[in-house]
Amino acid sequence: LKPGAVVIDVGINSVDDATKKKGYRLVGDVNFAECKEVASQITPVPGGVGPMTIAMLLRNTVNGCRRSAQLAAAILPPTPAPAAAATSTA
């Protein structure tokens, strides 16, 4: 992890924790305690990001891939619709 990096932890994992009422607690994919010492910003788990943030991160990742491959969304061929099931009248 580079010093000053921004860490957006979108992973959710449960780990056993006898001190919790449910017997477990939620954690992310990164070691929060270690990363917070190096990163300039870090999202907590749970409570850091929601479904909209994840959707926008995915969208930006796809857009970045398109740009790096020098493909614009407008020139990509449309996804063909699934073929309709053939019906038999026999």
Order of alpha helices (4+ residues) and beta strands (2+ residues): beta-beta-beta-alpha-beta-alpha
